[in-house]
Amino acid sequence: MTQHSQQLTLALSKGRIFEETLPLLEAAGIKVSENPETSRKLILPTNDPNVQVIIVRASDVPTYVQYGAADFGVAGKDVLLEHGGEGLYQPIDLNIAKCRMSVAVRAGFDYDTAVRQGARLRVVTKYVQTAREHFAAKGVHVDLIKLYGSMELGPLVGLADAIVDLVSTGSTLRANNLVEVEEIMQISSRLVVNQAALKLKRERLQPILEAFEAASKRNA
């Protein structure tokens, strides 16, 4: 095989996932040479000439991996549920970037009564697929409004009765006078691998996957 065909590309998003993936990479002997917060580069080299990291938007990670532009990536379960996970092998829950997907409403809004009385709720969320399945399973009628940011604003300005969003500490909700009324699911980040890369580059990928798996068990 040529040198180039064994080049591995890892897709990561900036922020918490990047930070929490670094120790897993180091466990595999890979150090990223630049910090995406300070570098303007979108392709970051590592100490291994055959491994590079691309910095993409969190919601785009599965797409880069699915189409083979990246061989593997790290994406939150929330993103994978929305994407559908087609063409992706998801071998490992890395137990990083943990949080939960929850329903929250403005303080003082009686969510339980509204649900019990069969009210039709307006819900803002970035996670339309997950929200739709959650409310359908409960038999709650909702109108879903897709937003890309600042979900908390929705109930405050009368756009919606509730939000479905990721919550880690709850401090953003409290700061905006919102309360969490229902947890939908626990979220953590997973390793996703392109299925063709898994076959064609198995010997390069395998030791990295094993190091990730061992490190993720320590995070469990």
ABEGO torsion letter per residue (X at the ends): XBAAAABBBBBBBBEAAAAAAAAAAAAAGBBBABBAAABABABBBBABAABBBBBBBAAAAAAAAAAGABABBBBBAAAAAAAGGBGBBBABBAGBGBBBBBBBBBBGBBAAAAAAAGBBBBBBBABAAAAAAAAAAAGBBBBBBBBABGAAAAAAAGABABBBBBBAAGAAAAAAGBBBABBABBBBBBBBBBAAAAAAAAAAAAAAAAAAAAAAAAAX
